[in-house]
Amino acid sequence: MWLCKLNERGMLGRSFVPPQGIGDLRSLTRTRSRLAQDQVRHQDRVEKILEDAAEDLGGDL
């Protein structure tokens, strides 16, 4: 409600929208970060599966 009143009075500034090139770079950076996190998650999962399999066989890695 109070935001509407501020907007009606012209007291709110416009949101910052970066240029297309900067927006693309930010998107690529977010994608790269997410892929790196996924890679670590998958590596940890494989490591756990192998450790569990070694325990089932009675051996140690």
C-alpha positions in Angstrom: 0.0 0.0 0.0 2.7 2.5 1.0 4.7 1.6 -2.1 1.8 2.6 -4.3 1.6 6.0 -2.6 5.4 6.5 -3.0 5.1 5.6 -6.7 2.1 7.9 -7.2 4.2 10.8 -5.8 7.1 9.9 -8.0 9.4 9.1 -5.1 10.5 5.7 -6.4 13.4 5.5 -8.8 13.5 3.1 -11.8 15.1 -0.3 -11.4 18.5 -0.8 -12.8 18.5 -2.9 -16.0 22.1 -3.7 -17.2 23.0 -3.5 -20.8 22.4 -6.7 -22.9 26.1 -7.7 -22.9 26.4 -7.4 -19.1 23.1 -9.4 -18.6 24.4 -12.1 -20.9 27.7 -12.3 -19.0 25.8 -12.5 -15.6 23.7 -15.3 -17.0 26.7 -17.3 -18.2 28.4 -16.8 -14.8 25.3 -18.1 -13.0 25.2 -21.1 -15.3 28.9 -21.8 -14.9 28.5 -21.7 -11.1 25.5 -24.0 -11.1 27.3 -26.5 -13.4 30.4 -26.5 -11.1 28.1 -27.1 -8.0 26.4 -30.0 -9.9 29.8 -31.5 -10.8 30.9 -31.5 -7.1 27.6 -32.9 -6.1 27.8 -35.8 -8.6 31.5 -36.5 -7.6 30.5 -36.7 -3.9 27.6 -39.0 -4.8 29.8 -41.4 -6.8 32.4 -41.4 -4.0 29.7 -42.3 -1.4 28.3 -45.1 -3.6 31.9 -46.5 -4.0 32.5 -46.3 -0.3 29.2 -48.0 0.5 30.0 -50.8 -2.1 33.4 -51.3 -0.5 31.8 -51.6 3.0 29.3 -54.2 1.6 32.3 -56.2 0.3 34.1 -55.9 3.6 37.0 -53.9 2.3 38.3 -50.4 2.7 39.1 -47.9 0.0 
